[in-house]
């Protein structure tokens, strides 16, 4: 997920291929992007978006997008902690899959 500060747009970056680290020696596609000041790059595993609440409703990409938009003023570490807290709260406190986040905020 990539937030572009200049346009105020949030883009979903599509990735394909095999799970990283699952098959030693497997080829992987690479892609390069450039970040401008104020941009935010958020990488996450499906344990974030597929985390389910008691009604078996997934947290989903839309909720993640909305939460990121509402919390862009946070620094990278605060954003990671806030997303984890939001997802855990949504799920009733327990995550049943790996949930990994990486946030990169480009300096203005």
Buried (B, 14 or more C-beta within 10 A) or exposed (E): BBBBBEEEEBEEEEEEEEEEEEEEEEEEEEEEEEBEEBBBBBEBBEBBBBBBEEEEEBBBBEBBBEBBEEBBEBEBEEBBEBBBEBBBEBBEEEBEEEBEBEBEBBEE
